[in-house]
Amino acid sequence: MLKLNKIISYALIAFWIAFAFNLLQPFDGNWGVGIYWLGVVMLVVHVVELVLVYSKLKAAGHASLKDIVAVLAFGILYWKPIIKS
């Protein structure tokens, strides 16, 4: 399971890099539109996640800017192990 989380984390990093490049210089055709809307939806979902789990992260001592950015980038992959422990 740990290996799968690492693979998904690397895929998310690659996606957010592609999303940032797409914002700076939009990709041609449907790729650019698809990456843009997928990124917007993922960002909204991760913001909702952050709102829901922020108090638990704060109680666990993980409420810094680094933790907030990590939740916005990786979502449940980041915050679930913290809350579990």
C-alpha positions as CSV (number, residue, x, y, z in Angstrom):
1,M,0.0,0.0,0.0
2,L,2.9,2.4,0.8
3,K,4.3,1.8,-2.7
4,L,0.9,2.7,-4.3
5,N,0.7,5.9,-2.2
6,K,4.1,6.9,-3.5
7,I,3.2,6.2,-7.1
8,I,0.0,8.2,-6.7
9,S,1.9,11.1,-5.0
10,Y,4.4,11.2,-7.9
11,A,1.5,11.2,-10.4
12,L,-0.2,14.1,-8.5
13,I,3.1,16.1,-8.5
14,A,3.3,15.5,-12.3
15,F,-0.3,16.6,-12.7
16,W,0.1,19.8,-10.7
17,I,3.2,20.7,-12.8
18,A,1.2,20.1,-16.0
19,F,-1.6,22.2,-14.5
20,A,0.7,25.1,-13.7
21,F,2.3,24.9,-17.2
22,N,-1.2,24.8,-18.7
23,L,-2.1,28.0,-16.8
24,L,1.0,29.8,-18.1
25,Q,0.8,28.5,-21.7
26,P,-2.4,26.6,-22.5
27,F,-2.1,23.3,-24.2
28,D,-3.7,22.9,-27.6
29,G,-7.1,21.2,-28.1
30,N,-9.0,19.3,-25.5
31,W,-5.9,18.5,-23.4
32,G,-5.6,22.0,-22.1
33,V,-9.3,22.3,-21.3
34,G,-9.4,18.9,-19.6
35,I,-6.3,19.5,-17.5
36,Y,-7.6,22.9,-16.5
37,W,-11.0,21.7,-15.4
38,L,-9.6,18.6,-13.7
39,G,-7.2,20.8,-11.8
40,V,-10.0,23.2,-10.7
41,V,-12.2,20.3,-9.5
42,M,-9.3,18.7,-7.6
43,L,-8.5,22.0,-6.0
44,V,-12.1,22.6,-4.9
45,V,-12.3,19.0,-3.5
46,H,-9.0,19.5,-1.6
47,V,-10.1,22.8,-0.2
48,V,-13.3,21.1,1.1
49,E,-11.1,18.4,2.6
50,L,-8.9,21.0,4.2
51,V,-11.9,22.8,5.8
52,L,-13.2,19.5,7.1
53,V,-9.9,18.2,8.6
54,Y,-8.2,21.4,9.6
55,S,-9.2,21.2,13.2
56,K,-7.9,17.6,13.5
57,L,-4.7,18.6,11.8
58,K,-4.4,21.5,14.3
59,A,-5.0,19.2,17.2
60,A,-2.2,16.9,15.9
61,G,0.2,19.8,15.6
62,H,0.1,19.9,11.8
63,A,-1.4,23.2,10.9
64,S,1.5,25.1,9.3
65,L,1.6,26.5,5.8
66,K,3.5,23.4,4.7
67,D,0.8,21.2,5.9
68,I,-1.9,23.3,4.3
69,V,-0.2,23.2,0.9
70,A,0.4,19.5,1.2
71,V,-3.3,18.9,1.9
72,L,-4.2,21.1,-1.1
73,A,-1.8,19.1,-3.3
74,F,-2.2,15.5,-2.1
75,G,-5.5,15.5,-0.2
76,I,-6.3,12.4,1.8
77,L,-2.9,10.8,1.0
78,Y,-1.3,13.5,3.2
79,W,-3.8,14.0,6.1
80,K,-5.1,10.5,6.7
81,P,-1.9,9.1,8.1
82,I,-1.5,12.1,10.4
83,I,-5.0,11.8,11.8
84,K,-4.7,8.0,12.1
85,S,-1.7,8.3,14.4
